[in-house]
């Protein structure tokens, strides 16, 4: 059987599964999700053994420290996967809820009701926990899912998907509700992206190259973010200790993820009080610093920042720094060079905060908090399917509601249009 035939068959099975899933009650779906969580716990050693094979192969292949960090499944990360499944089960099911309703003068009763999208394909790299997050959110919303992870996490993804299918099957999960594309053939991605009539939505998660490639070849709708160029702006009215903690967290907590800070903007009036202390913190954490001419005056080790630096997603312990004259200059820099992902201001000035919130054109905008919180779990969504910097139909962390569409139900008493 050719790859094309295999993928078409997978799509056909997903369509059938989606129709069966639409019949499941919220209670039934929740019991299946809980069974999935139990099975991941039961198969934890097997999953970690599979993950160890991926990590070992990744080291031999020369993956960066940041990429290996994204790949590794520690005890805490497996526990987080299990918690994510249980959190999703505990969330209110959006399917079937009424968004709005109204009556027309002719007596027609119209409702706008949430329904599943249908079949969703997820293409992702590195982080095997995405397998559980994506599958759980799609299942809760009665969407069949086709998962295609990166080859660097092949063993981990297969082990997680197997545990979820086995756990779910015991509680009556429809066959093929969760499918994993196991071939390393890159043409499988093209097949998924062009499977019109079988795949309703495709969500790529990974590096800029992957996301651009999927977007360019896709014939089905795509929701994506290409880069995570996130900023923190330390305003003149910032609490310096707070700004130090937030900036360090935003850059150093997990530098290889899309909500990590890549550029630090500092108000000129606070630079002398803030930057020397901040620079010392970053140097202690091993961060390579690149700055404009004003920033370089604070430390000879700071490399000159180029125009390219302002548009670079490092995903590593590298940071660019620019000193700006005022809040508007910070806003202008973010809207010019940013990726519309997540940006923060640290300030005690309410006027500056309001301007920043209103004018920064990003999916998530923060006042006095780290950009690292842009995450479905941290936003109370249980887990996330991805983060969108698009504006249609979803933006920011995508949870349950973002995995639904809607239809109109119209009830009459024999009305005909004159």
Buried (B, 14 or more C-beta within 10 A) or exposed (E): EEBBEBBBEBBBBBBBBBBBBBEBEBEBBBBBBBBBBBBBBEBBEBBBEBBBEBBEBBEEEEBEEBBBBBBBBEEEBBEBBBBBBBBBBEBEBBBBBEEEEEEEEEEEEBBBBBBBBBBBBBBBBBBBBBBBBBBBBBBBBBBBBBBBBBBBBBBBBBBBBBBBBBBBBBBEBBEBBBBBBBBEBEEBBBBBBBBEEBBBBBBBBBBBEBBBBBBEBBEBBBBBBBBBBBBBBBBBBBBBEBBBBBBBBBBBBBBBBBBBBBBBBBBEBBBEEBBEEBBEBBBEEEBBBBBBEBBBBBBEEBEEBEEEBBBBBBBBBBBBBBBBEBBEBBBBBBBEBBBBBBBBBBBBBEEBBEBBEEBBBBBBBBBBBBBBBBBBBEBEBBBBBBBBBBEEBBBBBBBBBBBBEBEEEEEEEEEEEE
